[in-house]
Each structure stands twice: as structure tokens, then as C-alpha cells.
Amino acid sequence: MARPNSIELPDCKPIRILYEDRTVIAADKPPGWMLVPDTWQRTSRNLQAAITSSIAGGDFWARSRGLKFLRYVHRLDADTSGVLLFAKSPGAVESLGEMFETQRMEKMYLAVTAVEPREMEWTCRLALAPDPQRVARMIVDEENGKPSETHFRVVEKIPGLTLIECQPVTGRTHQIRVHLAESGCPIVSDELYGRRTGRLEFGLRAARLAYKDPFTRMPVEIIAPVKYFLKDYGFSARGDARPT
């Protein structure tokens, strides 16, 4: 029997595997899954804990691969969907994690905003720090914050909504969300840095991840499909946004 091309966890739809090699599995994370330390068990939507439990339970998707270990290398916010990289060994977690920290990972996101940006392309370099007044929120703090950099490009405009390509250079918590909000165009339905936007869902998707494999030195490019994401907001899904 062929091994499944998805991560199959109890009581949820299969999570599609976008890419796999001897070192990693890249999954298309659905919105609603949290990535919190696996010692924090107060939610049934803890993706790392659910995967660890599934591997320990010998579920077929993991058993068919001989998996004994699978750990996220970077994080996506609970409501963000798209490319999420997992490593198959502690050594791979360390090596790939270092690549994120040293800015050797190319990342591209697509964001939807209900406020038309002032420019077609721009770069935001506002430093970010945790908000001392509110847990799990970030603020701009040029004195004590960590350097942050995100490049933005408008991809498409339709009445009431704009699609923006986001390329974060650094990887600070909530970086894209804060930088867009500070640019005057918060992500739709981002209630932490903006407001609920009608019936629209949170509009951020991790669409592409590219890097040079630290073990084989071969280039790796992982693409998450965006056709249905764009369709949900009424965009044309034309070729400007590379992943299809």
C-alpha cells in the first residue's frame, strides 16, 4: 500500500504534504492549528502535539514512512495557512532553524487588505518588540525592539480589497501583520492589529519557501497552491502571484 500524501490526524481533514525528502516534510497548514510548545496541552488544536501523538500511536501515514520524530522548524500563526516545514531529526531541526535565523530562507506570503496601500511597492523596517501591556501582541519599538524587514508589492486590486505579496527578510513574531498595519493597510479580519472585516476570513497565506538544502546543497523550492485562497476573496488568480 502506498504511503499517504497527507498527514492524517484524528477528527480533522488530512493535511496535505507539499514536499518531502529524507530530511523534511513540508505541509500545507490549514488555518486554526496552533504551533505552541508540545508541553502546552490546553488546546486540542496544538498541531505539534497532535503529530507527536499520531507518530507515537503508529498511525499509518507516519508508520509507512518509518517516522519516529517530526518537529516544526519555524512557526505560522494559528490563523495563517500555507507552507510549514517540519524536520525528521533533531539535527535537521537545528540546521534548518539556523537557516531561518541567518536569513538564508526565502519566504513569500500573500496578504489581503481592505485598505488600498499608498504605494505599489515598499519596504518596512520598523523594529518590533513584545507589547508589555498585552500578552501575545507585538509593537513597534525602535529603541528596544529587534530589527525587522519586510518587502511588499501590490499584486492585484479589486473593489474594496488589495492583494499584496510579502517577502519577510527577518522572521519576527507577527512581523508581516504589524508591518502592514503600520503601513496603514492591516490584513483583513486581523482583530489583533486591525479589526474584523465583515465575513472575510483572516487573509494571510504562506505561499513559497525556498532554500539550499544544508546537507545535499541542492536547491529546494516549496509552493503552496493559492488558487482557492485567491478565489475566496474574489481575486483573479492570474500569473502575478507565482504559486497556482
ZAMIPA-643057 format. One record per residue (C-alpha): residue number from 0; residue in three letters; x, y, z. Coordinates in nm, 3 decimals, m for minus. Layout:
residues N
NUM / Ala / X / Y / Z
...
//
This chain:
residues 244
0 / Met / 0.000 / 0.000 / 0.000
1 / Ala / 0.136 / 0.341 / m0.100
2 / Arg / 0.208 / 0.581 / 0.181
3 / Pro / m0.042 / 0.868 / 0.211
4 / Asn / 0.044 / 1.206 / 0.063
5 / Ser / m0.102 / 1.377 / 0.367
6 / Ile / m0.071 / 1.390 / 0.745
7 / Glu / m0.378 / 1.212 / 0.876
8 / Leu / m0.478 / 1.315 / 1.226
9 / Pro / m0.794 / 1.214 / 1.415
10 / Asp / m1.105 / 1.430 / 1.381
11 / Cys / m0.974 / 1.660 / 1.108
12 / Lys / m0.929 / 1.669 / 0.733
13 / Pro / m0.598 / 1.529 / 0.603
14 / Ile / m0.321 / 1.789 / 0.595
15 / Arg / m0.163 / 1.785 / 0.251
16 / Ile / 0.210 / 1.716 / 0.221
17 / Leu / 0.357 / 1.964 / m0.028
18 / Tyr / 0.714 / 1.834 / m0.029
19 / Glu / 0.915 / 1.556 / 0.130
20 / Asp / 1.274 / 1.434 / 0.123
21 / Arg / 1.498 / 1.239 / 0.360
22 / Thr / 1.526 / 1.539 / 0.593
23 / Val / 1.196 / 1.727 / 0.591
24 / Ile / 0.823 / 1.722 / 0.536
25 / Ala / 0.653 / 2.043 / 0.427
26 / Ala / 0.280 / 2.054 / 0.499
27 / Asp / 0.005 / 2.285 / 0.381
28 / Lys / m0.105 / 2.403 / 0.725
29 / Pro / m0.478 / 2.481 / 0.746
30 / Pro / m0.595 / 2.780 / 0.949
31 / Gly / m0.699 / 2.708 / 1.306
32 / Trp / m0.399 / 2.499 / 1.414
33 / Met / m0.170 / 2.646 / 1.678
34 / Leu / 0.203 / 2.584 / 1.696
35 / Val / 0.277 / 2.605 / 2.065
36 / Pro / 0.524 / 2.408 / 2.277
37 / Asp / 0.415 / 2.046 / 2.290
38 / Thr / 0.413 / 2.065 / 2.671
39 / Trp / 0.120 / 2.310 / 2.649
40 / Gln / m0.187 / 2.088 / 2.625
41 / Arg / m0.475 / 2.326 / 2.688
42 / Thr / m0.600 / 2.311 / 2.329
43 / Ser / m0.696 / 2.023 / 2.101
44 / Arg / m0.565 / 2.236 / 1.809
45 / Asn / m0.198 / 2.200 / 1.905
46 / Leu / m0.052 / 2.073 / 1.576
47 / Gln / 0.286 / 1.965 / 1.715
48 / Ala / 0.125 / 1.771 / 2.000
49 / Ala / m0.122 / 1.606 / 1.760
50 / Ile / 0.156 / 1.497 / 1.524
51 / Thr / 0.373 / 1.366 / 1.809
52 / Ser / 0.078 / 1.168 / 1.944
53 / Ser / m0.001 / 1.030 / 1.598
54 / Ile / 0.356 / 0.911 / 1.546
55 / Ala / 0.364 / 0.751 / 1.892
56 / Gly / 0.032 / 0.580 / 1.816
57 / Gly / 0.169 / 0.425 / 1.498
58 / Asp / m0.079 / 0.590 / 1.262
59 / Phe / m0.030 / 0.468 / 0.906
60 / Trp / 0.081 / 0.797 / 0.747
61 / Ala / 0.375 / 0.803 / 0.992
62 / Arg / 0.437 / 0.428 / 1.017
63 / Ser / 0.458 / 0.395 / 0.638
64 / Arg / 0.745 / 0.644 / 0.644
65 / Gly / 0.922 / 0.493 / 0.944
66 / Leu / 0.884 / 0.824 / 1.125
67 / Lys / 0.997 / 0.838 / 1.486
68 / Phe / 1.033 / 1.217 / 1.506
69 / Leu / 0.883 / 1.520 / 1.333
70 / Arg / 0.924 / 1.873 / 1.465
71 / Tyr / 0.833 / 2.212 / 1.323
72 / Val / 1.129 / 2.427 / 1.221
73 / His / 0.950 / 2.763 / 1.213
74 / Arg / 0.606 / 2.887 / 1.314
75 / Leu / 0.294 / 3.016 / 1.147
76 / Asp / 0.024 / 3.198 / 1.340
77 / Ala / m0.287 / 2.993 / 1.418
78 / Asp / m0.498 / 3.165 / 1.151
79 / Thr / m0.226 / 3.165 / 0.884
80 / Ser / m0.231 / 2.884 / 0.628
81 / Gly / 0.035 / 2.755 / 0.391
82 / Val / 0.387 / 2.615 / 0.381
83 / Leu / 0.504 / 2.482 / 0.716
84 / Leu / 0.836 / 2.300 / 0.737
85 / Phe / 0.895 / 2.001 / 0.968
86 / Ala / 1.226 / 1.824 / 1.024
87 / Lys / 1.265 / 1.448 / 1.065
88 / Ser / 1.551 / 1.462 / 1.317
89 / Pro / 1.677 / 1.690 / 1.593
90 / Gly / 1.990 / 1.759 / 1.386
91 / Ala / 1.779 / 1.875 / 1.094
92 / Val / 1.573 / 2.100 / 1.325
93 / Glu / 1.895 / 2.266 / 1.437
94 / Ser / 2.046 / 2.305 / 1.088
95 / Leu / 1.729 / 2.432 / 0.922
96 / Gly / 1.641 / 2.651 / 1.219
97 / Glu / 1.979 / 2.819 / 1.186
98 / Met / 1.899 / 2.893 / 0.822
99 / Phe / 1.585 / 3.078 / 0.927
100 / Glu / 1.778 / 3.270 / 1.192
101 / Thr / 2.055 / 3.369 / 0.949
102 / Gln / 1.810 / 3.479 / 0.677
103 / Arg / 1.902 / 3.203 / 0.430
104 / Met / 1.538 / 3.107 / 0.375
105 / Glu / 1.341 / 3.281 / 0.101
106 / Lys / 0.982 / 3.331 / 0.219
107 / Met / 0.685 / 3.466 / 0.031
108 / Tyr / 0.336 / 3.527 / 0.168
109 / Leu / 0.017 / 3.661 / 0.016
110 / Ala / m0.186 / 3.904 / 0.224
111 / Val / m0.527 / 4.059 / 0.169
112 / Thr / m0.614 / 4.407 / 0.293
113 / Ala / m0.929 / 4.616 / 0.275
114 / Val / m0.730 / 4.943 / 0.272
115 / Glu / m0.558 / 5.035 / m0.052
116 / Pro / m0.183 / 5.090 / 0.008
117 / Arg / m0.032 / 5.428 / m0.068
118 / Glu / 0.241 / 5.270 / m0.284
119 / Met / 0.268 / 4.978 / m0.525
120 / Glu / 0.598 / 4.862 / m0.370
121 / Trp / 0.764 / 4.948 / m0.041
122 / Thr / 0.986 / 4.815 / 0.237
123 / Cys / 0.909 / 4.836 / 0.609
124 / Arg / 1.199 / 4.824 / 0.856
125 / Leu / 1.026 / 4.904 / 1.186
126 / Ala / 1.182 / 4.728 / 1.487
127 / Leu / 0.949 / 4.503 / 1.683
128 / Ala / 0.916 / 4.403 / 2.048
129 / Pro / 0.656 / 4.228 / 2.268
130 / Asp / 0.379 / 4.455 / 2.392
131 / Pro / 0.433 / 4.492 / 2.770
132 / Gln / 0.064 / 4.577 / 2.811
133 / Arg / m0.082 / 4.282 / 2.622
134 / Val / 0.031 / 3.920 / 2.602
135 / Ala / 0.087 / 3.771 / 2.254
136 / Arg / 0.094 / 4.109 / 2.082
137 / Met / 0.386 / 4.292 / 1.922
138 / Ile / 0.452 / 4.665 / 1.898
139 / Val / 0.693 / 4.893 / 1.715
140 / Asp / 0.983 / 4.980 / 1.947
141 / Glu / 1.273 / 5.147 / 1.769
142 / Glu / 1.477 / 5.171 / 2.089
143 / Asn / 1.445 / 4.820 / 2.234
144 / Gly / 1.289 / 4.617 / 1.951
145 / Lys / 1.461 / 4.371 / 1.721
146 / Pro / 1.547 / 4.479 / 1.365
147 / Ser / 1.279 / 4.368 / 1.119
148 / Glu / 1.245 / 4.400 / 0.743
149 / Thr / 0.964 / 4.313 / 0.502
150 / His / 0.930 / 4.390 / 0.131
151 / Phe / 0.579 / 4.444 / m0.006
152 / Arg / 0.442 / 4.450 / m0.362
153 / Val / 0.082 / 4.504 / m0.472
154 / Val / m0.025 / 4.214 / m0.694
155 / Glu / m0.388 / 4.290 / m0.769
156 / Lys / m0.664 / 4.533 / m0.679
157 / Ile / m1.037 / 4.472 / m0.687
158 / Pro / m1.314 / 4.691 / m0.542
159 / Gly / m1.264 / 4.700 / m0.167
160 / Leu / m0.966 / 4.463 / m0.149
161 / Thr / m0.596 / 4.455 / m0.240
162 / Leu / m0.368 / 4.151 / m0.274
163 / Ile / m0.011 / 4.205 / m0.154
164 / Glu / 0.298 / 3.990 / m0.196
165 / Cys / 0.504 / 3.994 / 0.124
166 / Gln / 0.869 / 3.890 / 0.147
167 / Pro / 0.996 / 3.899 / 0.505
168 / Val / 1.374 / 3.914 / 0.537
169 / Thr / 1.371 / 3.865 / 0.914
170 / Gly / 1.132 / 3.638 / 1.099
171 / Arg / 0.993 / 3.827 / 1.398
172 / Thr / 0.667 / 3.727 / 1.562
173 / His / 0.369 / 3.880 / 1.376
174 / Gln / 0.613 / 4.070 / 1.156
175 / Ile / 0.400 / 4.089 / 0.839
176 / Arg / 0.087 / 4.169 / 1.038
177 / Val / 0.246 / 4.458 / 1.228
178 / His / 0.433 / 4.598 / 0.928
179 / Leu / 0.116 / 4.601 / 0.719
180 / Ala / m0.086 / 4.757 / 1.000
181 / Glu / 0.182 / 5.024 / 1.049
182 / Ser / 0.175 / 5.085 / 0.672
183 / Gly / m0.193 / 5.171 / 0.707
184 / Cys / m0.329 / 4.855 / 0.547
185 / Pro / m0.386 / 4.580 / 0.808
186 / Ile / m0.471 / 4.229 / 0.698
187 / Val / m0.844 / 4.167 / 0.664
188 / Ser / m1.002 / 4.030 / 0.983
189 / Asp / m0.681 / 4.068 / 1.183
190 / Glu / m0.852 / 4.155 / 1.509
191 / Leu / m0.520 / 4.187 / 1.696
192 / Tyr / m0.379 / 4.464 / 1.474
193 / Gly / m0.688 / 4.583 / 1.290
194 / Arg / m1.049 / 4.475 / 1.306
195 / Arg / m1.292 / 4.211 / 1.186
196 / Thr / m1.372 / 4.271 / 0.818
197 / Gly / m1.728 / 4.156 / 0.759
198 / Arg / m1.748 / 3.785 / 0.690
199 / Leu / m1.400 / 3.764 / 0.543
200 / Glu / m1.154 / 3.517 / 0.691
201 / Phe / m0.805 / 3.618 / 0.808
202 / Gly / m0.617 / 3.695 / 0.487
203 / Leu / m0.261 / 3.563 / 0.510
204 / Arg / m0.112 / 3.258 / 0.337
205 / Ala / 0.247 / 3.131 / 0.331
206 / Ala / 0.282 / 3.064 / m0.042
207 / Arg / 0.651 / 2.985 / m0.102
208 / Leu / 0.963 / 2.869 / 0.080
209 / Ala / 1.300 / 2.825 / m0.094
210 / Tyr / 1.643 / 2.733 / 0.037
211 / Lys / 1.959 / 2.536 / m0.031
212 / Asp / 1.947 / 2.201 / 0.147
213 / Pro / 2.213 / 2.217 / 0.423
214 / Phe / 2.302 / 1.851 / 0.374
215 / Thr / 2.290 / 1.796 / m0.005
216 / Arg / 2.348 / 2.161 / m0.108
217 / Met / 2.070 / 2.118 / m0.365
218 / Pro / 1.811 / 2.395 / m0.414
219 / Val / 1.465 / 2.330 / m0.269
220 / Glu / 1.152 / 2.525 / m0.360
221 / Ile / 0.820 / 2.452 / m0.189
222 / Ile / 0.499 / 2.601 / m0.328
223 / Ala / 0.157 / 2.607 / m0.165
224 / Pro / m0.135 / 2.639 / m0.407
225 / Val / m0.314 / 2.972 / m0.380
226 / Lys / m0.596 / 2.931 / m0.635
227 / Tyr / m0.870 / 2.875 / m0.379
228 / Phe / m0.727 / 3.129 / m0.136
229 / Leu / m0.749 / 3.397 / m0.405
230 / Lys / m1.090 / 3.282 / m0.518
231 / Asp / m1.228 / 3.319 / m0.165
232 / Tyr / m1.159 / 3.692 / m0.182
233 / Gly / m1.255 / 3.741 / m0.547
234 / Phe / m0.907 / 3.782 / m0.697
235 / Ser / m0.835 / 3.656 / m1.047
236 / Ala / m0.555 / 3.411 / m0.959
237 / Arg / m0.357 / 3.546 / m1.252
238 / Gly / 0.013 / 3.482 / m1.304
239 / Asp / 0.141 / 3.776 / m1.097
240 / Ala / 0.128 / 3.563 / m0.782
241 / Arg / 0.361 / 3.278 / m0.871
242 / Pro / 0.211 / 2.979 / m0.686
243 / Thr / m0.102 / 2.838 / m0.852
//
